[in-house]
């Protein structure tokens, strides 16, 4: 490690006096960003970064941005008995299968970045959206980290749901950077295709809608209609839908979401409701003084929101970095809450504004 200073206030005792961390699937985009954050976290020590295909290679051989930051190497080993928390940076569907084939000590906390346990069911995973689940996160042994689009959309609409504003279908557009597709090469991720280009995908059927609706229905007013999506089959003819169109953007990272909600309430009242809802939130902020752009959030764990209204159409803009607040930044935020550490530790990051 580059930083060998001790912090005697840490709740656990790794090499630097902090949390002992293991990372599975450490060679992908989320693994690399997680390593970058944890190397600079004041109370975390990376014990192992697992990647069977890269075992023995320096972390910086794969994540070249870590050159001169660490001399750690990837390992095929998974010494779970030597860590306090393990991050799953797997592709979707692999976490559940991994747990069927491997045993992790009961005292080791798990933070899963895949979608395997985000929907409530026959498991004990807490859905890790700090803005509404802080108390549950603080007690969690196993945590399902929210998806990137899901985070941006939920934070855009949760206050509206809690105020009973969502009474009709909501139109949502969202554009994401190429890193959202993962590190494995794909045709639509190729630079020559993505550059100077724009395309839609998963029209109205994006998988993140399930977790979005789950959270919105948790906070919605009792007299407001159920919130669903075109892929839900609730049988409720009073259900209102989230009609979401995702876009692939010609940039590497960031998510820019716009949601349109019909309401007669005044912009001042709605803005006050949003500010009250996120009062005390460490990274989610309602901006009223100027418009938003992606560069205000890229390389940060922030979600910035902006509200506007034309007639009865409320427009909510939500911006995040898909790899940070939409993935590993939020995962580290959740780790901090789970272990009683300052929520912002390791996440005081300057945006790449120019």
C-alpha positions in Angstrom: 0.0 0.0 0.0 1.1 3.5 -0.7 -0.4 4.9 2.5 0.7 3.2 5.7 -0.5 5.6 8.3 -2.5 4.3 11.2 -6.0 5.5 12.2 -6.7 4.5 15.8 -10.4 5.6 15.5 -11.1 2.7 13.0 -13.6 0.1 14.3 -11.4 -2.8 12.9 -7.7 -3.5 12.5 -6.3 -4.1 9.1 -2.7 -3.1 8.2 -3.6 0.6 8.4 -6.0 0.1 11.3 -9.1 -0.2 9.2 -11.5 -2.6 7.5 -10.1 -5.7 5.8 -11.5 -5.9 2.3 -11.7 -8.6 -0.3 -12.8 -8.0 -3.9 -14.2 -10.7 -6.3 -14.3 -9.9 -10.0 -11.6 -7.3 -9.5 -10.4 -7.0 -13.2 -13.5 -5.3 -14.6 -14.5 -1.6 -14.7 -16.2 -1.7 -11.3 -13.4 -3.7 -9.8 -10.8 -1.2 -11.0 -12.8 1.8 -9.7 -13.4 0.1 -6.4 -9.7 -0.5 -6.0 -8.9 3.1 -6.8 -11.4 4.3 -4.1 -10.2 1.8 -1.5 -6.5 2.6 -2.0 -7.3 6.1 -0.9 -9.8 5.3 1.8 -8.5 6.3 5.2 -9.9 3.2 7.0 -9.8 0.3 4.5 -7.1 -2.2 3.5 -7.4 -4.4 0.4 -6.5 -7.9 1.5 -7.1 -9.6 -1.8 -8.3 -8.7 -5.3 -9.5 -11.9 -7.0 -9.3 -12.6 -10.7 -8.5 -16.1 -11.9 -7.6 -15.0 -15.4 -5.2 -12.4 -14.1 -3.8 -14.2 -11.1 -0.2 -13.1 -10.5 -0.4 -10.0 -12.6 0.0 -6.5 -11.1 -3.3 -4.7 -10.6 -1.7 -1.9 -12.7 -1.2 -4.3 -15.6 -5.0 -4.3 -16.1 -6.0 -1.1 -14.4 -3.3 1.1 -15.9 -4.5 4.2 -14.0 -3.2 2.5 -10.9 0.4 2.6 -12.1 2.7 3.8 -9.2 -0.3 3.6 -6.8 0.1 0.0 -5.6 2.3 -3.0 -6.1 -0.5 -5.4 -5.3 -1.2 -8.4 -7.6 -4.4 -10.2 -8.6 -4.8 -13.5 -6.9 -6.8 -16.7 -7.6 -7.1 -17.2 -3.8 -10.2 -16.1 -1.8 -9.1 -16.0 1.9 -12.5 -15.0 3.3 -11.3 -15.7 6.8 -9.0 -12.8 6.6 -11.5 -10.1 5.6 -14.4 -8.2 7.3 -16.2 -7.5 4.0 -16.2 -8.8 0.5 -17.4 -7.0 -2.6 -19.0 -9.0 -5.5 -18.1 -7.2 -8.7 -19.5 -10.0 -10.9 -21.7 -9.8 -13.9 -25.5 -10.2 -13.3 -26.5 -13.7 -12.4 -23.1 -14.8 -11.1 -23.4 -13.8 -7.5 -26.2 -16.3 -6.7 -24.4 -19.1 -8.4 -21.1 -18.2 -6.7 -22.8 -18.5 -3.3 -24.2 -21.9 -4.1 -20.6 -23.1 -4.9 -18.6 -21.3 -2.1 -18.9 -20.8 1.6 -18.3 -17.3 3.1 -18.1 -17.1 6.9 -21.2 -15.8 8.6 -19.3 -12.9 10.1 -18.1 -11.5 6.8 -20.3 -8.9 5.3 -21.2 -9.0 1.6 -21.8 -6.1 -0.8 -23.1 -7.4 -4.1 -23.0 -5.0 -7.1 -25.0 -7.3 -9.4 -28.8 -7.4 -9.6 -29.2 -10.9 -8.2 -30.7 -9.8 -4.8 -32.1 -6.4 -5.4 -35.7 -7.5 -5.5 -37.2 -8.6 -2.2 -37.6 -12.4 -1.9 -36.3 -15.4 -0.1 -33.0 -13.8 1.0 -31.7 -11.4 3.7 -30.1 -8.9 1.4 -30.9 -5.2 2.2 -31.4 -3.0 -0.8 -28.6 -0.4 -0.4 -30.1 3.0 -1.3 -28.8 5.2 1.6 -31.3 8.0 1.0 -34.2 5.8 2.1 -32.6 2.7 3.8 -29.9 4.0 6.0 -31.1 2.3 9.2 -31.4 -1.0 7.5 -28.1 -0.6 5.8 -26.4 0.1 9.2 -27.6 -3.3 10.5 -27.1 -5.3 7.3 -24.9 -8.3 6.9 -25.6 -8.7 3.2 -26.3 -5.8 0.9 -27.5 -5.5 -2.7 -26.1 -2.4 -4.3 -28.6 -0.6 -6.6 -28.2 -0.4 -10.3 -26.8 2.7 -12.1 -30.0 3.7 -14.1 -32.0 2.6 -11.1 -30.2 5.0 -8.8 -30.6 8.0 -11.0 -34.3 7.3 -11.7 -35.1 6.6 -8.1 -33.4 9.7 -6.7 -35.3 11.7 -9.4 -38.7 10.4 -8.4 -38.7 9.3 -4.8 -39.7 12.7 -3.4 -42.5 13.0 -6.0 -43.8 9.5 -5.0 -43.7 10.4 -1.3 -45.7 13.6 -2.0 -48.3 11.8 -4.0 -47.5 13.6 -7.2 -47.2 10.5 -9.3 -50.8 9.9 -10.4 -50.3 9.3 -14.1 -47.8 7.6 -16.4 -44.3 9.1 -16.2 -42.0 9.6 -19.2 -38.4 9.0 -18.6 -35.3 9.3 -20.9 -31.8 8.4 -19.8 -28.5 8.4 -21.5 -25.5 6.4 -20.2 -21.8 6.2 -21.1 -20.1 3.2 -22.6 -18.6 2.0 -19.3 -22.2 1.1 -18.3 -21.9 -1.9 -20.7 -18.9 -3.3 -18.8 -15.4 -4.1 -19.9 -16.1 -7.0 -22.1 -15.9 -5.9 -25.8 -19.2 -5.6 -27.6 -20.2 -4.2 -31.0 -22.1 -1.3 -29.4 -19.2 -0.5 -27.1 -16.6 -0.2 -29.9 -15.2 3.3 -30.2 -15.7 3.7 -33.9 -19.4 2.8 -33.5 -20.1 4.7 -30.3 -18.3 7.9 -31.1 -20.5 10.6 -32.7 -23.4 8.2 -32.4 -26.6 7.7 -30.4 -28.9 4.7 -30.1 -31.7 3.3 -27.9 -31.9 -0.1 -26.3 -34.3 -2.1 -24.1 -37.2 0.2 -25.0 -39.6 0.3 -22.0 -38.2 -3.0 -20.7 -35.0 -2.1 -18.9 -34.4 -4.5 -16.0 -33.7 -1.7 -13.5 -37.4 -0.8 -13.6 -38.2 -3.6 -11.2 -36.1 -2.2 -8.4 -37.2 1.4 -9.2 -40.8 0.5 -8.8 -40.1 -1.5 -5.7 -38.6 1.6 -4.0 -41.2 4.1 -5.3 -44.0 2.0 -4.0 -42.3 1.8 -0.6 -42.5 5.6 -0.1 -45.6 6.5 -2.1 -48.7 8.0 -0.4 -51.2 5.4 0.6 -53.9 7.0 -1.5 -51.7 7.2 -4.7 -51.9 4.5 -7.4 -49.4 1.7 -7.6 -46.4 2.4 -9.7 -45.3 -0.1 -12.2 -43.9 -0.4 -15.7 -44.8 -2.0 -19.0 -42.9 -5.2 -18.0 -44.9 -5.7 -14.8 -48.1 -7.8 -14.7 -49.8 -6.6 -11.5 -53.3 -7.0 -12.7 -54.0 -3.5 -11.2 -55.8 -1.5 -13.8 -55.2 1.6 -11.7 -51.4 1.2 -11.9 -49.4 4.1 -13.4 -46.4 3.2 -15.5 -42.8 4.4 -15.8 -42.2 4.6 -19.5 -38.4 4.5 -19.7 -36.3 4.9 -22.9 -32.6 4.3 -22.3 -29.9 5.6 -24.7 -26.3 4.7 -25.4 -24.3 7.9 -25.3 -21.0 8.8 -27.1 -19.0 9.3 -23.9 -17.3 7.0 -21.4 -19.1 7.6 -18.1 -22.0 9.4 -16.6 -25.9 9.1 -16.6 -28.2 12.0 -17.5 -31.9 11.3 -16.8 -35.0 13.4 -17.4 -38.4 12.5 -16.0 -41.7 14.3 -16.8 -44.5 14.1 -14.2 -47.8 15.8 -14.7 -48.9 17.8 -11.6 -50.8 21.0 -10.7 -48.6 21.7 -7.7 -46.3 24.7 -7.8 -42.6 24.4 -8.5 -41.9 26.1 -5.1 -43.9 23.6 -3.2 -42.3 20.7 -5.1 -38.8 22.0 -4.7 -39.3 22.4 -0.9 -40.5 18.8 -0.8 -37.4 17.6 -2.6 -35.1 19.6 -0.4 -36.8 18.3 2.8 -36.7 14.7 1.5 -33.0 14.8 0.9 -32.2 16.9 4.0 -29.1 15.3 5.5 -28.3 13.2 2.5 -24.5 13.1 2.1 -24.4 13.0 -1.7 -27.8 13.9 -3.2 -28.5 17.6 -3.7 -31.2 19.7 -5.2 -29.8 22.5 -7.3 -31.9 25.6 -7.8 -29.4 28.2 -9.0 -28.3 26.8 -12.4 -28.8 23.9 -14.9 -27.0 20.6 -14.7 -24.5 18.9 -16.9 -22.6 15.6 -16.6 -19.2 17.1 -15.8 -20.6 18.3 -12.5 -20.9 14.7 -11.3 -18.3 12.7 -13.3 -15.7 11.2 -10.9 -17.9 11.9 -7.8 -20.4 10.0 -5.7 -22.9 12.8 -6.1 -26.4 12.8 -7.5 -27.4 16.3 -8.5 -31.1 17.1 -9.2 -32.7 20.0 -10.9 -36.4 20.8 -11.2 -38.3 22.9 -13.7 -42.0 23.2 -14.6 -43.8 24.2 -17.8 -47.5 24.4 -17.3 -48.5 21.2 -15.5 -45.4 19.3 -16.6 -42.8 18.9 -13.9 -39.3 18.0 -15.4 -36.8 16.4 -13.0 -33.2 16.1 -14.2 -30.9 13.7 -12.4 -27.2 13.3 -13.0 -24.7 10.7 -11.6 -21.5 9.0 -12.5 -22.6 5.5 -13.5 -19.4 3.9 -12.1 -19.5 5.8 -8.7 -22.9 6.8 -7.4 -24.3 4.2 -9.8 -22.0 1.4 -8.6 -18.8 1.3 -6.5 -19.0 4.8 -5.0 -22.4 3.9 -3.6 -21.0 0.5 -2.5 -18.3 2.2 -0.5 -20.8 4.6 0.9 -22.8 1.6 2.0 -19.7 -0.1 3.5 -19.1 3.0 5.5 -22.6 3.0 6.9 -22.5 -0.7 7.6 -19.3 -0.3 9.7 -20.2 2.9 11.4 -17.5 4.9 9.5 -18.0 8.5 8.3 -20.3 8.1 5.4 -18.2 10.3 3.1 -14.8 8.5 3.9 -12.9 7.8 0.7 -15.5 9.6 -1.4 -14.6 13.3 -1.2 -13.9 13.5 -4.9 -13.6 16.4 -7.2 -15.7 16.3 -10.4 -13.9 16.2 -13.8 -15.4 19.6 -14.7 -12.8 20.4 -17.4 
